[in-house]
């Protein structure tokens, strides 16, 4: 009787262990699939057909992506080549792709307090820090002087047809509660430039003209901290 009881108990333990192993396997499988989906969404190039520069080739208009699209941002020599969205709050496009679908990689998006035509003196754009340089993951490289020096230019075209050239002049790290950087409606240009001169890892004040707008591109450094990496550029409106 005792041996039967022991064998029965062993069988129950083996069944429980097998069940737990199955649960762990399913959890790992789900995590792997989820990570793959995040990567694929972050690297989805289907949206490139809406890029304004391709419009003369018979493609559809930028505004047909979504009514929330504000512009298209490209940085030469990098993987940053995305539509810029703008929602009623800054939370909407954290986990929403340019087509309006849920996505953990989200979208590149303009602060909801800014003007969608980038006519403000200071415009703030956000993007997730994704692996392999997707979204704003490639901003990390700008923290190195050599890379920064070789990637100083970009373009931005709004849905209304306004076209801008971008000349990057600074790169710094700051906490997300730094109002001078993350409150675009109250940012004082002079105070911001002084802050960057004193705190930025890279600062080229000679590239900043009094009549240019300032564009800031911000991304997280990690999910556990408030630290952000921000790339700053001058916006020069060009003939569209």
Residue pairs with C-beta under 8 A, 6 or more apart in sequence:
34 104
37 104
38 103
38 104
38 105
38 130
39 130
39 131
39 132
39 134
41 97
41 103
41 104
41 105
42 105
42 128
42 130
42 134
42 135
43 132
43 134
44 97
47 65
47 82
47 83
47 98
47 99
48 54
48 81
49 59
49 60
50 59
50 60
50 61
50 62
50 64
50 65
50 72
50 83
51 59
51 62
51 72
51 74
51 81
52 62
52 72
52 157
53 72
53 74
53 157
55 61
55 62
62 69
62 72
62 83
62 157
62 159
63 69
63 159
65 83
65 98
65 99
66 85
66 98
66 99
66 100
68 85
68 86
68 87
68 92
68 93
68 100
69 83
69 84
69 85
69 86
69 98
69 159
70 84
70 85
70 86
70 110
70 116
70 117
70 118
70 158
70 159
71 83
71 84
71 110
71 116
71 118
71 156
71 157
71 158
71 159
72 82
72 83
72 84
72 156
72 157
73 80
73 81
73 82
73 83
73 84
73 108
73 125
73 154
73 155
73 156
74 80
74 81
74 154
74 155
74 156
75 81
75 151
75 153
75 154
75 166
76 151
76 153
76 154
76 155
77 150
77 151
78 133
78 138
78 141
78 151
79 133
79 134
79 137
79 138
80 108
80 136
80 138
80 139
80 154
82 98
82 107
82 108
82 127
82 135
83 98
83 107
83 108
84 107
84 108
84 109
84 110
84 125
84 156
85 92
85 93
85 96
85 98
85 107
85 108
85 109
85 110
86 93
86 109
86 110
86 111
86 112
86 114
86 116
87 93
87 96
87 109
87 112
88 112
89 112
90 109
90 111
90 112
90 126
92 109
93 106
93 107
93 108
93 109
94 106
94 109
94 128
95 102
95 103
95 104
95 106
96 102
96 103
96 106
96 107
97 103
97 105
97 106
97 107
98 107
105 128
105 130
105 134
105 135
106 127
106 128
106 135
107 127
108 125
108 126
108 127
108 135
108 136
109 125
109 126
109 127
110 116
110 118
110 123
110 124
110 125
111 123
111 124
111 125
111 126
111 184
113 183
113 184
113 185
114 120
114 123
114 124
114 184
115 123
116 158
116 159
116 160
117 158
117 160
117 162
118 156
118 158
118 162
118 164
118 213
118 215
118 235
119 162
119 213
120 184
120 213
121 187
121 189
121 213
121 214
122 184
122 187
122 189
122 192
122 213
122 214
122 216
123 184
123 213
123 214
123 215
123 216
123 235
124 181
124 182
124 184
124 216
124 218
125 215
125 216
125 217
125 218
126 136
126 218
126 219
127 135
127 136
127 139
127 217
127 218
127 219
128 135
128 136
128 137
128 219
128 220
129 135
129 136
129 137
129 139
129 140
129 219
129 220
129 221
129 222
129 229
130 136
130 137
131 137
133 141
135 219
136 217
136 218
136 219
137 219
139 217
139 219
139 229
139 231
140 229
141 147
141 151
142 148
142 151
142 168
142 171
142 202
142 229
142 231
143 171
143 173
143 201
143 202
143 229
145 202
148 168
148 171
148 202
151 168
152 167
152 168
153 165
153 166
153 167
153 168
154 165
154 166
154 168
154 233
155 163
155 164
155 165
155 166
156 163
156 164
156 166
156 215
156 235
157 163
157 164
157 240
158 164
161 240
162 237
162 240
163 237
163 238
163 239
163 240
164 213
164 235
164 236
164 237
164 238
165 235
165 236
165 238
166 215
166 233
166 234
166 235
166 236
167 207
167 233
167 234
167 236
168 207
168 231
168 232
168 233
168 234
169 203
169 204
169 205
169 207
169 208
169 232
169 233
169 234
170 196
170 200
170 202
170 203
170 204
170 231
170 232
171 200
171 201
171 202
171 229
171 230
171 231
171 232
172 196
172 199
172 200
172 201
172 202
172 203
172 229
172 230
172 232
173 201
173 221
173 227
173 228
173 229
173 230
174 181
174 199
174 227
174 228
174 230
175 226
175 227
175 228
176 182
176 226
176 227
176 228
177 226
179 186
179 187
180 187
180 188
180 191
180 192
180 195
181 187
181 192
181 195
181 216
181 218
181 228
181 230
182 218
182 228
184 216
189 214
192 214
193 205
193 208
196 203
196 232
197 203
197 205
200 232
207 234
208 214
208 234
209 234
212 234
212 235
212 236
213 234
213 235
214 232
214 233
214 234
214 235
215 232
215 233
215 234
215 235
216 230
216 231
216 232
217 230
217 231
217 232
217 233
218 228
218 229
218 230
219 228
219 229
219 230
220 227
220 228
221 227
221 228
221 229
